[in-house]
């Protein structure tokens, strides 16, 4: 698949180097190639940024308001405020249109407030439902909006909710944690979520969930679906897909170096190998994306370095060799990525 391009910073910079242009001539070449945004472009970017920040601040303000005034609010007021905000967001999304930036952000705000409504409902009526039920219900309720809205933001929120549902169900029902894994909750939710993927079985489930989502997205992008042409969603999902199986793989390698038994399955290294190979091929020849290629190479570097640590911790001299190895890997990866980018420029 070849991408149509007219000019880019890379080929203009290469031309400037070959012609030995001065700094002023180089800036003029950038202007002629229209690679710098004009006044209208800057205003458009600023407008989008301010709309997004404003929506996030409003949603954060609503959550903070409830957290601070929870005990002083009547349950009717709580539901009225949240449901009123949802209705207002949906009406504004309809008013601005789902194809406009303001409409998409309003619809995303409504989808986010749905989770706040479920949380307040559970607190007011003390349903006793498990957290995974909350995230699953949230995902099911916003699914129609994700289908209607056709925007990456709501689909990303939906994917996060599905990942949290799998994690919560696994850790609360299938395999409740114990020992230090349970103590990791005291360090915060992000640390706890990071430790959960140390379980290779859970990592495999998350890998399958994210890999399927990535494959569906790339299929839609390949079919020229307009709203699926962006790069943010596949990059985040690809990063999550590789990361979920990379962590248990590194644990297996390092623990084996200290002659410890992890009890982890070898499924994670197999999945990591398959995913890395698929990403290096697909995003090099089918859909150009240096970010995902970089993430794939970063995983390779971390695995190779972990193997080196396993066999090279005999003396202090090995630390120098290890440092040289890391530098060589990073330099080799950077050189290869540069060659790939230049090849894309010549074939586009």
N, C-alpha and C positions, 0 to 999 in steps of 0.2 A: 504494500500500500504506500503510495507516494503522496506526500503532502505538498500542496501548492504554496509556494512562498515567493515573494518578490525580492525582498531585501531583509537582512537581519544585521544585528550588531556584529555578529561573528564574521560574515563575509565582507562587510564594510571595513571592519578593523583589519582583516587580512589584506584587503586592497590597499588600505592606507599604509600598512607596513611594506608592501611590495613597491609602492610608488614613493615611499618615504615622504609622506605628506606631513606638513607642519600641524601643530595643534589646532590652529585656526582653520586650516583647510579640512582637517578631520571633522571638526565641529560642523563646518559647512556641508560636508558630505552627509553627515547624520541628518541635517535639516533637509537636504535635497531628497534623501531617501524617506523622509517623513517618519522617522523613527522616534522623534520627540513629540510628545502630546502637545497640541495647541491649547489655546485658552478654553475652547469648548470642551476639549477632552479632559483637562484638569478639573473644570467645573463638574463634569459628569462623574469623575472619580470621587470628588469631594462630596457630591450629593449622595452617591451610593454609600460612602463611608459613614456620613452623618446619619442617614436613615437607619443603617444597620446598628450603629452605636446607640442611637436613640431607642430603637426597639429593645435592644438588650438591656439598657438601663431601666426602661419601663418594667420589663419582666423581672429584673433583679429587684427593683423597688417594690414590686408587689410581694415577692417572696420575703423581703426584709420586713415589710410592713406587717405581714402575718406573724413572722417570727417574734417581732418586738411586742406586738399588741395582742398576742394570742389569747391570753387569759382575760383580757378586757372586752373582747368582741363577742357578741351574741352569734350563735351558729347561723342564724338567718342572715346576718350582715356578712359573715364569712362567705357563704355560698352566693349571696347577691353580688358581692364585689367580684369574685372570680368569674361567675357565669356572665356577669355584665361585661367584664373585660373580654371574655371569649366571644360574646355576641358582637361587641364593638369591633373586634379584630376581624371577624368573618365578614361583617358588613363593609368594613373598609377595604378588605381584600376584594370583595365583589365590586365595590365602587371604583377602585383604582384599576381593577383588571388583574387577572392572574399572570399576565405576561409582563406586567410592569414590576419594577424593583420594589415599590412601596406595597403593591399587592402581594407579592411573594413573601415579603418580610412580615406583613400582617397575618398571613395564613400560617407562617411558621410560629409566630407569637401565639396564635390560637392553639396550635398543636402542643406547644410547650406548656401553656396554661392548663391543658387537659390533665397533665400529670399533677400539677398543683391542686386541681380540683379533686383528683382521686386521693391524694395524700390528705387533704383536709377532710374528705368524707371518711377516710379510715380513722382519723384522729377523733372526729366528732362522735361517730357511732361505735368506735372501738370494735371494728369488725374482726380483729385478730387474724387477718389474712397475712400470709407470708409475703415478704417483699417481692419474691419472684412473681407472685400473682399480680402485684401492682404494676410491675414493668410490663408483664404480658398483656394486661388489660389496657395499659397505655398504648402499647404498640398496635393492638387490635383496633382501638378507637380512632387512632390517627391514620390508619391504613387507607380509608377512603379519601382523606385529604391528600395523602401522598400520591394516590392515583390521579386525583383530579388536578392537584396543583402542578404536578410534573416539574418538580424542582429538586435539585440535589440536596438542599438543606434539610427538608423533611425526610427524605430517604436516608440521609446520614443519621438523623435523630432516630429513625425507626431501626436502623442497623445497630446503633448503640444500645437501644432498649432490648433488642433481641439478644445481643451479647450479654447484657446484664441479666436477662432472664435465664439464660443457660448457666451462667456462673452461679447465680443465687440458687437455682434449682439443684445444681450439682452439689454445692457446698452445704445446703440445708436439708436435702432429702436423700440424694444418692450416696454422698460421701462427706458427712460433716467433718470439719477439720478438728484437729486436736494438737496439743503441744504448742511449739513455737509458731506454727502457722496460725493458730487461733489468737495467739498473743500479738501477731502482726496487725490486728485490727486496732490496737491501741495507738499505732503510729499513723493512723489516718486511712481514709478509704482508698486513696491512690496507692499507698504502699500495700494495703491488703489485696487490692485487685492485681497488683504486680506479682504478689506471691502466689495467687491462685493458679496462674498459668504454669507454675512449676510442676504441677501435676500433669503428666503427659497425656492422661486420658481426657481430662478437661481441655487441655490444649488442642487435642485432636478434634474434639467437638467444635471448638471455636474456629479452628482452621477450616473445617468443612463448611461451617456457616458463612464465614467471610469469603472463602474461595468460590462458593456458589454465587454469592452476591456479586463478586468481581467478574465472574464469567458472564453472568446475565447482563451486567452493565456494559462490558466490552462487546457483547453480542449486539446490544442495542446501539452502541456507538458505531459499530461496524455496519449496521443497517441504516446509518445516517439519521437516527432519531435526533432531532434538533436539540432538545433539552438535555441529552445525554452526551453532548460533545465536550463538556467541561473536563478538566483534569483533576480537580480537587478530590472528588469522591473516589475515583479509582486509586489515586495515590494514597489516600488515608486507609482504604480497605486493603490495598496491597501491603502497606506497611504493617497493618494489624495481622494480616495473614502470615507474613514472614516472621513477625515478632513472636506470635503465640507458640510457634514450634522451635524458634531459635533459643528461647530461654531454657526449656527443659533439655535441649541438645547440649548447651553449654554446661549445664549442671551435670549431665552424664559424663561429659569429657573430663571436667575438672575433678569431680568426685572420684572417678576411676584413677586419676593421677595420684590421689592420696589414698588409694586402695580402700575406698569406702563404697558400700553398696547403697545405691539410691532407691532401688525398687521401681525405677521408672522404666517404662517400655521403650523399645527401640523404634517405635512407630514415629516419634517426633523427628529423629534424624532422617528417616526415610522420606517423610513428608517435606522436610526442609530441603532435601536434595532435589526432590521432584519439583517443588515450587520454585526454587532458585533457577533450575534449568529452564522451566517454562517461562519465567519472567525474563531471563536473559535472551531467550529466543524471541518471544512475542513482542517485547517492547524494544527490541533492536531491529526487527525486520517487518513487523506488521503495524504496530502503533508506536510511534517514536515518543519515548519518555525517558529522559536522562535521570530524573529523580528516582524512579522505580529501579532503573539499572544500578544507580548508586546504592540504593538500599540493599539490593541483591548482593552487590560486591562487598558491602559493609558486613553482611552476614557471613560471607566467605572468609573475609579477613578475621572476623572474630572467632570463627571455628578453627582456622589454621593457627591463630595465635594461642587459642586454648590448648590445642594439641601440642604446641611448642612448649607452653608452660608445663604441661604434664610431663614432658620428657627432658626439660632443660633447667630444672630447679636444683641441680646438684651443687653448684657453686656460684660465687658472685660473678665469675666471668661469663656465665650463661646469660646474665641480665643484659650485657652489652650485645651479645649475639641476638637476643630477643628484641632489643631496641632496633638493631639494624634490620632485622626481619620485618618488623612493623613498618619502618620507614620505607623499605623496599616494596612492601605490599601496597601501601598508600600511593607511592609514586607510580607503581605499575598500573594501579587502578585509575589514577588520574590521567596517565598517558593513554590508556585504552579508551577511556570515556572521551577524551579529546579527539582521538582518531575516529570514534563513532560519530561524534558531532560533525566533524569535517566531512565525513562520508555522506552524512545526511544532507549537508549543504550542497555538495556536488551532484547528488542524485535527485534533489528536489527540483 
